[in-house]
């Protein structure tokens, strides 16, 4: 189950242009809403076809991207007995930090050596208890190619910064992740502090989480 993290943000996924190729999706698009393949969530599309918006997905991960400043993914994994036990024994804060470190950050590091967590914080009032983690990924920017196309390639790849929001809902772990595009698209003039970057990522992640729609939990949960 957890090896599916290898697909988060991966360029190996076939692109599904919003208007023409939704048939290849594991989930589905109806009108302006995406419905996950598992049925565990839906949300209004966060990208526009007119801005080069694309949607790619698997049974557990969906990625939304455009040609300007959006690259975000939503992963949803059912908790097996071991993961439910980990949550019960560790508590929400430590469990989500463990999940991020062991699975999400470990996958980033496999694909982008040197990836590291910059900071993390637990927000008890968000989604019933959520962790927001900020990670630095050397050479891990989705927007590197777009930035390079504007002029001569930079001397070294940009270090991407990702914000990731994790929470548990209906016995599923949700992992919502987005890149701070400005680090690549505004490379020569970019000068935000880490605190300003974190605030910007937090705003984007919480706004996105607020747009998620979940089914009612089955009776007896």
Backbone as CSV, one residue per row, in Angstrom:
resi,resn,N_x,N_y,N_z,CA_x,CA_y,CA_z,C_x,C_y,C_z
1,UNK,0.823,-1.210,0.000,0.000,0.000,0.000,0.850,1.250,0.000
2,UNK,1.874,1.289,0.857,2.613,2.530,1.030,3.570,2.814,-0.115
3,UNK,3.875,1.809,-0.934,4.760,2.053,-2.076,4.097,2.948,-3.106
4,UNK,2.799,3.164,-2.985,2.113,4.063,-3.908,2.665,5.477,-3.792
5,UNK,3.331,5.798,-2.680,3.924,7.126,-2.552,4.922,7.409,-3.662
6,UNK,5.467,6.377,-4.279,6.411,6.581,-5.369,5.776,7.311,-6.542
7,UNK,4.449,7.358,-6.578,3.762,7.993,-7.695,3.388,9.436,-7.413
8,UNK,3.564,9.921,-6.198,3.163,11.289,-5.901,4.017,12.253,-6.701
9,UNK,3.374,12.995,-7.574,4.080,13.983,-8.370,4.949,13.399,-9.454
10,UNK,4.844,12.102,-9.740,5.753,11.483,-10.695,5.415,11.868,-12.120
11,UNK,6.446,12.182,-12.908,6.235,12.500,-14.314,5.907,11.259,-15.124
12,UNK,6.009,10.076,-14.533,5.728,8.850,-15.268,4.246,8.634,-15.499
13,UNK,3.386,9.352,-14.754,1.959,9.173,-14.934,1.509,9.792,-16.240
14,UNK,0.571,9.118,-16.919,0.049,9.662,-18.161,-0.806,10.883,-17.878
15,UNK,-0.664,11.982,-18.641,-1.457,13.175,-18.381,-2.886,12.995,-18.856
16,UNK,-3.797,13.575,-18.097,-5.201,13.581,-18.508,-5.641,15.030,-18.645
17,UNK,-5.756,15.519,-19.848,-6.208,16.882,-20.060,-7.668,16.961,-19.657
18,UNK,-8.044,18.024,-18.971,-9.348,18.092,-18.344,-10.489,17.830,-19.307
19,UNK,-10.426,18.355,-20.501,-11.582,18.273,-21.381,-11.638,17.001,-22.206
20,UNK,-10.487,16.394,-22.490,-10.474,15.371,-23.527,-10.091,13.976,-23.069
21,UNK,-9.369,13.828,-21.953,-8.795,12.524,-21.653,-9.224,11.987,-20.298
22,UNK,-10.350,12.445,-19.775,-10.745,11.991,-18.457,-11.025,10.500,-18.406
23,UNK,-11.215,9.858,-19.586,-11.499,8.423,-19.608,-10.342,7.602,-19.066
24,UNK,-9.124,8.119,-19.076,-7.989,7.346,-18.584,-7.807,7.490,-17.075
25,UNK,-8.613,8.289,-16.430,-8.497,8.476,-14.998,-9.024,7.272,-14.234
26,UNK,-8.393,6.984,-13.093,-8.930,5.974,-12.183,-10.170,6.511,-11.481
27,UNK,-10.118,7.804,-11.124,-11.293,8.483,-10.600,-12.119,9.022,-11.746
28,UNK,-12.857,10.107,-11.507,-13.656,10.675,-12.591,-13.847,12.166,-12.373
29,UNK,-14.107,12.860,-13.462,-14.430,14.278,-13.434,-15.859,14.439,-13.937
30,UNK,-16.678,15.073,-13.133,-18.047,15.395,-13.533,-18.238,16.888,-13.380
31,UNK,-18.496,17.561,-14.512,-18.579,19.015,-14.460,-17.241,19.588,-14.076
32,UNK,-17.193,20.340,-12.988,-15.936,20.926,-12.525,-15.472,20.285,-11.222
33,UNK,-15.866,19.032,-10.989,-15.527,18.343,-9.743,-14.804,17.038,-10.022
34,UNK,-13.733,16.789,-9.261,-13.010,15.521,-9.337,-13.497,14.608,-8.216
35,UNK,-13.765,13.334,-8.550,-14.169,12.319,-7.590,-13.089,11.238,-7.554
36,UNK,-12.577,10.940,-6.363,-11.487,9.976,-6.249,-11.966,8.573,-6.591
37,UNK,-11.018,7.742,-7.011,-11.348,6.366,-7.397,-11.900,5.566,-6.224
38,UNK,-11.442,5.869,-5.007,-11.893,5.138,-3.823,-13.233,5.632,-3.310
39,UNK,-13.664,6.800,-3.776,-14.894,7.383,-3.267,-14.739,8.056,-1.920
40,UNK,-13.481,8.227,-1.450,-13.244,8.796,-0.129,-13.252,10.322,-0.106
41,UNK,-13.210,10.958,-1.277,-13.284,12.410,-1.294,-13.602,12.891,-2.700
42,UNK,-14.058,14.132,-2.761,-14.202,14.850,-4.025,-13.838,16.296,-3.752
43,UNK,-13.576,17.058,-4.816,-13.295,18.481,-4.658,-13.450,19.180,-6.002
44,UNK,-13.792,20.477,-5.968,-13.802,21.256,-7.209,-12.397,21.279,-7.802
45,UNK,-12.302,21.200,-9.109,-10.999,21.169,-9.761,-10.183,22.411,-9.405
46,UNK,-8.953,22.231,-8.926,-8.117,23.379,-8.561,-7.265,23.917,-9.706
47,UNK,-7.436,23.386,-10.921,-6.700,23.869,-12.093,-7.686,24.118,-13.224
48,UNK,-7.268,24.969,-14.170,-8.113,25.335,-15.304,-7.502,24.827,-16.604
49,UNK,-8.346,24.307,-17.469,-7.889,23.857,-18.778,-7.215,24.993,-19.536
50,UNK,-7.760,26.205,-19.411,-7.223,27.356,-20.148,-5.800,27.720,-19.730
51,UNK,-5.389,27.285,-18.553,-4.030,27.562,-18.067,-3.147,26.318,-18.138
52,UNK,-3.516,25.380,-19.001,-2.724,24.167,-19.147,-2.955,23.161,-18.043
53,UNK,-4.112,23.239,-17.393,-4.390,22.346,-16.279,-4.509,20.894,-16.692
54,UNK,-3.881,20.006,-15.916,-3.954,18.563,-16.143,-4.256,17.851,-14.833
55,UNK,-4.828,16.676,-14.971,-5.113,15.812,-13.827,-4.549,14.433,-14.127
56,UNK,-3.774,13.881,-13.203,-3.285,12.503,-13.320,-3.629,11.797,-12.028
57,UNK,-3.928,10.505,-12.121,-4.228,9.802,-10.876,-3.965,8.310,-10.973
58,UNK,-3.986,7.680,-9.799,-4.001,6.232,-9.646,-5.179,5.956,-8.714
59,UNK,-5.273,4.735,-8.237,-6.361,4.423,-7.313,-6.266,5.229,-6.023
60,UNK,-5.048,5.642,-5.636,-4.865,6.292,-4.335,-4.303,7.701,-4.376
61,UNK,-3.800,8.148,-5.512,-3.145,9.456,-5.585,-3.640,10.222,-6.804
62,UNK,-3.977,11.499,-6.608,-4.307,12.365,-7.733,-3.375,13.569,-7.701
63,UNK,-2.913,13.994,-8.875,-2.039,15.158,-8.993,-2.668,16.162,-9.948
64,UNK,-2.697,17.413,-9.519,-3.204,18.514,-10.330,-2.037,19.452,-10.637
65,UNK,-1.877,19.819,-11.900,-0.783,20.706,-12.297,-1.256,21.661,-13.367
66,UNK,-0.585,22.813,-13.463,-0.791,23.696,-14.604,0.550,24.270,-15.028
67,UNK,0.535,25.131,-16.015,1.778,25.644,-16.592,2.326,26.849,-15.836
68,UNK,1.691,27.252,-14.746,2.076,28.499,-14.092,2.579,28.292,-12.664
69,UNK,1.688,27.971,-11.734,2.145,27.903,-10.343,1.460,26.830,-9.513
70,UNK,0.809,25.869,-10.153,0.108,24.840,-9.395,0.702,23.460,-9.650
71,UNK,1.123,22.817,-8.590,1.508,21.406,-8.638,1.201,20.833,-7.257
72,UNK,0.095,20.112,-7.163,-0.331,19.596,-5.876,-0.863,18.180,-6.038
73,UNK,-0.754,17.421,-4.975,-1.224,16.045,-4.986,-2.036,15.769,-3.736
74,UNK,-2.984,14.849,-3.883,-3.780,14.377,-2.752,-3.713,12.860,-2.763
75,UNK,-3.166,12.293,-1.707,-3.094,10.847,-1.556,-4.044,10.423,-0.446
76,UNK,-4.660,9.260,-0.621,-5.617,8.750,0.353,-5.389,7.255,0.495
77,UNK,-4.925,6.818,1.669,-4.570,5.422,1.880,-5.369,4.826,3.034
78,UNK,-5.991,3.676,2.818,-6.699,3.019,3.925,-5.711,2.539,4.976
79,UNK,-6.090,2.681,6.231,-5.241,2.203,7.316,-5.477,0.710,7.531
80,UNK,-4.410,-0.075,7.451,-4.539,-1.481,7.818,-4.460,-1.599,9.338
81,UNK,-4.493,-2.820,9.846,-4.514,-3.028,11.294,-3.275,-2.436,11.962
82,UNK,-2.107,-2.572,11.306,-0.879,-2.031,11.873,-0.934,-0.521,11.971
83,UNK,-1.414,0.133,10.915,-1.484,1.593,10.935,-2.501,2.095,11.956
84,UNK,-3.590,1.387,12.134,-4.563,1.777,13.160,-3.958,1.631,14.552
85,UNK,-3.162,0.569,14.735,-2.480,0.379,16.016,-1.456,1.483,16.261
86,UNK,-0.711,1.849,15.217,0.272,2.929,15.352,-0.414,4.222,15.780
87,UNK,-1.560,4.525,15.189,-2.298,5.737,15.548,-2.772,5.682,16.989
88,UNK,-3.288,4.534,17.387,-3.809,4.401,18.752,-2.708,4.532,19.786
89,UNK,-1.545,3.940,19.526,-0.476,3.945,20.527,0.339,5.237,20.520
90,UNK,0.506,5.849,19.373,1.325,7.055,19.283,0.531,8.331,19.556
91,UNK,-0.756,8.319,19.250,-1.548,9.543,19.299,-1.434,10.280,17.974
92,UNK,-2.392,11.172,17.662,-2.446,11.811,16.333,-1.179,12.553,15.932
93,UNK,-0.632,13.392,16.805,0.529,14.206,16.427,1.732,13.336,16.078
94,UNK,2.098,12.423,16.985,3.285,11.601,16.742,3.057,10.616,15.605
95,UNK,1.836,10.136,15.459,1.546,9.214,14.356,1.731,9.899,13.008
96,UNK,1.186,11.100,12.863,1.282,11.790,11.577,2.730,12.173,11.268
97,UNK,3.498,12.549,12.294,4.914,12.846,12.068,5.662,11.576,11.663
98,UNK,5.364,10.468,12.324,5.950,9.172,11.946,5.590,8.830,10.500
99,UNK,4.332,8.999,10.116,3.890,8.660,8.765,4.610,9.525,7.730
100,UNK,4.708,10.809,8.027,5.397,11.692,7.088,6.867,11.300,6.947
101,UNK,7.536,11.076,8.061,8.977,10.784,8.026,9.275,9.436,7.373
102,UNK,8.511,8.420,7.757,8.797,7.068,7.305,8.408,6.824,5.851
103,UNK,7.379,7.501,5.372,6.855,7.186,4.047,6.953,8.344,3.059
104,UNK,6.468,9.509,3.434,6.459,10.628,2.490,7.867,11.181,2.284
105,UNK,8.525,11.562,3.376,9.874,12.117,3.259,10.843,11.076,2.712
106,UNK,10.675,9.828,3.103,11.562,8.771,2.598,11.436,8.645,1.085
107,UNK,10.231,8.809,0.553,10.048,8.750,-0.895,10.688,9.953,-1.571
108,UNK,10.498,11.151,-0.990,11.171,12.336,-1.533,12.678,12.096,-1.602
109,UNK,13.252,11.548,-0.528,14.704,11.362,-0.459,15.196,10.340,-1.474
110,UNK,14.382,9.317,-1.765,14.789,8.350,-2.779,14.881,8.996,-4.152
111,UNK,13.945,9.890,-4.450,13.922,10.515,-5.767,14.804,11.748,-5.844
112,UNK,14.970,12.439,-4.715,15.774,13.657,-4.683,16.719,13.572,-3.484
113,UNK,17.902,12.963,-3.675,18.842,12.784,-2.569,19.137,14.108,-1.863
114,UNK,19.183,14.029,-0.549,19.421,15.219,0.245,18.156,15.876,0.747
115,UNK,16.996,15.355,0.361,15.732,15.914,0.841,15.665,15.803,2.360
116,UNK,15.118,16.846,2.992,15.079,16.864,4.454,13.890,17.681,4.928
117,UNK,13.400,17.329,6.099,12.338,18.112,6.701,12.925,19.399,7.256
118,UNK,12.282,20.508,6.973,12.730,21.799,7.499,12.085,22.081,8.848
119,UNK,10.777,21.844,8.933,10.049,22.028,10.182,8.681,21.384,10.035
120,UNK,7.981,21.253,11.157,6.634,20.690,11.139,5.886,21.213,12.352
121,UNK,4.561,21.263,12.227,3.751,21.661,13.372,2.410,20.949,13.324
122,UNK,1.887,20.656,14.506,0.593,19.991,14.635,-0.469,21.041,14.897
123,UNK,-1.579,20.942,14.164,-2.674,21.911,14.289,-3.907,21.134,14.752
124,UNK,-4.199,21.108,16.042,-5.284,20.256,16.557,-6.667,20.642,16.062
125,UNK,-6.871,21.920,15.734,-8.196,22.376,15.316,-8.464,22.172,13.828
126,UNK,-7.488,21.722,13.076,-7.634,21.531,11.634,-7.887,20.065,11.313
127,UNK,-8.974,19.769,10.636,-9.319,18.417,10.176,-9.300,17.407,11.312
128,UNK,-9.675,17.853,12.516,-9.679,16.947,13.664,-8.302,16.614,14.187
129,UNK,-7.311,17.373,13.758,-5.920,17.136,14.134,-5.087,16.864,12.902
130,UNK,-4.267,17.827,12.496,-3.484,17.700,11.263,-2.045,18.117,11.505
131,UNK,-1.148,17.511,10.746,0.259,17.888,10.761,0.574,18.613,9.465
132,UNK,1.272,19.736,9.573,1.780,20.431,8.396,3.296,20.372,8.453
133,UNK,3.894,19.759,7.444,5.346,19.603,7.385,5.893,20.325,6.167
134,UNK,7.078,20.908,6.330,7.734,21.638,5.248,9.058,20.940,4.952
135,UNK,9.261,20.597,3.681,10.459,19.842,3.301,11.187,20.534,2.159
136,UNK,12.508,20.407,2.145,13.355,20.948,1.083,13.851,19.793,0.222
137,UNK,13.669,19.923,-1.109,13.984,18.858,-2.056,14.992,19.371,-3.086
138,UNK,16.287,19.082,-2.929,17.283,19.525,-3.915,16.980,18.951,-5.305
139,UNK,16.822,19.832,-6.279,16.535,19.393,-7.634,15.137,18.837,-7.822
140,UNK,14.249,19.075,-6.866,12.940,18.443,-6.902,11.805,19.333,-7.359
141,UNK,12.094,20.376,-8.130,11.027,21.291,-8.546,10.343,20.834,-9.828
142,UNK,9.028,20.755,-9.776,8.235,20.483,-10.976,8.368,21.617,-11.973
143,UNK,8.689,22.819,-11.502,8.703,24.020,-12.341,10.076,24.357,-12.903
144,UNK,11.064,23.481,-12.678,12.414,23.755,-13.166,12.434,23.926,-14.685
145,UNK,11.751,23.043,-15.404,11.761,23.105,-16.866,11.121,24.397,-17.366
146,UNK,10.006,24.815,-16.731,9.361,26.065,-17.139,10.273,27.249,-16.899
147,UNK,10.966,27.255,-15.756,11.862,28.360,-15.449,13.036,28.396,-16.421
148,UNK,13.596,27.238,-16.748,14.732,27.177,-17.664,14.353,27.621,-19.065
149,UNK,13.089,27.380,-19.456,12.647,27.730,-20.802,12.625,29.242,-21.026
150,UNK,12.648,29.995,-19.932,12.597,31.450,-20.056,13.961,32.054,-20.363
151,UNK,15.024,31.274,-20.241,16.369,31.805,-20.476,17.391,30.703,-20.344
152,UNK,18.651,31.105,-20.152,19.719,30.119,-20.010,19.502,29.294,-18.748
153,UNK,19.785,27.990,-18.785,19.632,27.163,-17.594,20.476,27.696,-16.440
154,UNK,19.969,27.671,-15.215,20.743,28.138,-14.064,21.914,27.200,-13.795
155,UNK,22.910,27.653,-13.027,24.090,26.823,-12.776,23.787,25.571,-11.975
156,UNK,22.726,25.580,-11.186,22.381,24.403,-10.386,20.868,24.345,-10.232
157,UNK,20.302,23.157,-10.122,18.849,23.041,-9.948,18.392,23.728,-8.670
158,UNK,17.204,24.262,-8.712,16.646,24.925,-7.541,16.291,23.885,-6.485
159,UNK,16.390,24.260,-5.230,15.906,23.419,-4.140,14.430,23.721,-3.939
160,UNK,13.608,22.751,-4.263,12.169,22.951,-4.144,11.758,22.899,-2.677
161,UNK,10.659,23.576,-2.386,10.079,23.497,-1.044,8.646,23.028,-1.166
162,UNK,8.326,21.981,-0.406,6.969,21.432,-0.414,6.354,21.535,0.962
163,UNK,5.096,21.896,0.975,4.307,21.812,2.188,3.401,20.603,2.083
164,UNK,3.280,19.860,3.176,2.454,18.652,3.183,1.545,18.658,4.403
165,UNK,0.280,18.455,4.152,-0.736,18.401,5.195,-1.199,16.954,5.340
166,UNK,-1.131,16.416,6.549,-1.539,15.035,6.809,-2.623,15.003,7.876
167,UNK,-3.635,14.157,7.667,-4.683,13.959,8.668,-5.339,12.611,8.417
168,UNK,-6.125,12.168,9.374,-6.837,10.895,9.268,-8.329,11.171,9.234
169,UNK,-9.009,10.546,8.268,-10.464,10.696,8.152,-11.048,9.358,7.688
170,UNK,-12.059,8.871,8.391,-12.733,7.620,8.015,-11.745,6.471,7.820
171,UNK,-10.785,6.366,8.754,-9.769,5.305,8.727,-8.944,5.317,7.448
172,UNK,-8.711,6.500,6.920,-7.813,6.711,5.789,-6.838,7.826,6.151
173,UNK,-5.595,7.672,5.742,-4.595,8.727,5.908,-4.601,9.578,4.639
174,UNK,-4.817,10.870,4.816,-4.777,11.815,3.703,-3.448,12.561,3.737
175,UNK,-2.837,12.684,2.562,-1.571,13.397,2.413,-1.747,14.405,1.280
176,UNK,-1.843,15.674,1.643,-2.041,16.747,0.672,-0.737,17.518,0.565
177,UNK,-0.162,17.584,-0.628,1.172,18.157,-0.789,1.198,19.147,-1.946
178,UNK,1.899,20.267,-1.755,2.015,21.250,-2.828,3.393,21.892,-2.817
179,UNK,3.867,22.243,-4.005,5.168,22.900,-4.127,5.010,24.406,-4.116
180,UNK,5.978,25.088,-3.515,6.037,26.540,-3.565,6.701,26.926,-4.883
181,UNK,5.883,27.153,-5.897,6.398,27.349,-7.262,7.319,28.547,-7.386
182,UNK,7.099,29.562,-6.567,7.848,30.806,-6.709,9.361,30.614,-6.594
183,UNK,9.787,29.592,-5.880,11.236,29.353,-5.756,11.889,29.115,-7.110
184,UNK,11.136,28.529,-8.037,11.676,28.272,-9.380,11.257,29.342,-10.367
185,UNK,9.986,29.742,-10.329,9.474,30.668,-11.337,9.961,32.099,-11.118
186,UNK,10.342,32.436,-9.875,10.856,33.771,-9.575,12.294,33.678,-9.064
187,UNK,13.025,32.765,-9.603,14.316,32.385,-9.035,15.266,33.566,-8.815
188,UNK,15.432,34.411,-9.787,16.439,35.469,-9.675,16.026,36.590,-8.735
189,UNK,14.727,36.725,-8.482,14.256,37.820,-7.623,13.629,37.328,-6.333
190,UNK,13.591,36.036,-6.122,12.879,35.482,-4.975,13.694,35.663,-3.700
191,UNK,13.029,36.140,-2.625,13.774,36.420,-1.397,12.934,36.221,-0.137
192,UNK,11.882,35.417,-0.189,11.015,35.223,0.975,11.750,34.479,2.085
193,UNK,11.435,34.827,3.323,11.991,34.112,4.467,11.297,32.767,4.626
194,UNK,11.892,31.886,5.420,11.280,30.581,5.675,9.913,30.754,6.325
195,UNK,9.789,31.732,7.219,8.513,31.964,7.894,7.445,32.410,6.892
196,UNK,7.822,33.274,5.956,6.866,33.730,4.943,6.482,32.585,4.009
197,UNK,7.457,31.746,3.653,7.168,30.587,2.812,6.193,29.642,3.512
198,UNK,6.444,29.392,4.798,5.581,28.481,5.543,4.152,29.022,5.633
199,UNK,4.037,30.326,5.856,2.710,30.932,5.942,1.969,30.801,4.615
200,UNK,2.684,30.996,3.518,2.071,30.900,2.193,1.620,29.473,1.914
201,UNK,2.480,28.505,2.208,2.118,27.112,1.992,0.961,26.690,2.898
202,UNK,0.986,27.132,4.140,-0.089,26.790,5.063,-1.427,27.303,4.562
203,UNK,-1.443,28.535,4.083,-2.684,29.100,3.553,-3.204,28.281,2.386
204,UNK,-2.328,27.917,1.478,-2.743,27.151,0.304,-3.246,25.765,0.694
205,UNK,-2.570,25.119,1.620,-2.971,23.775,2.029,-4.291,23.790,2.793
206,UNK,-4.470,24.737,3.690,-5.710,24.778,4.464,-6.889,25.168,3.588
207,UNK,-6.667,26.054,2.623,-7.744,26.397,1.699,-8.145,25.178,0.871
208,UNK,-7.156,24.414,0.411,-7.454,23.218,-0.371,-8.180,22.188,0.481
209,UNK,-7.711,21.973,1.712,-8.358,21.008,2.597,-9.811,21.401,2.862
210,UNK,-10.061,22.704,2.937,-11.414,23.175,3.171,-12.359,22.915,2.018
211,UNK,-11.819,22.600,0.846,-12.645,22.322,-0.332,-12.928,20.835,-0.506
212,UNK,-12.258,19.995,0.276,-12.486,18.559,0.183,-13.859,18.202,0.738
213,UNK,-14.543,17.297,0.060,-15.836,16.789,0.506,-15.682,15.301,0.783
214,UNK,-16.106,14.872,1.969,-15.949,13.476,2.373,-17.310,12.801,2.493
215,UNK,-17.367,11.490,2.225,-18.623,10.765,2.438,-18.875,10.583,3.931
216,UNK,-20.100,10.336,4.297,-20.399,10.042,5.691,-19.741,8.719,6.073
217,UNK,-19.197,8.618,7.275,-18.556,7.356,7.684,-19.575,6.242,7.778
218,UNK,-19.193,5.010,7.471,-20.114,3.880,7.598,-20.612,3.732,9.015
219,UNK,-21.806,3.256,9.183,-22.374,3.046,10.503,-21.495,2.098,11.301
220,UNK,-21.292,2.450,12.572,-20.500,1.582,13.444,-19.067,2.027,13.600
221,UNK,-18.610,3.003,12.790,-17.229,3.483,12.953,-17.174,4.453,14.118
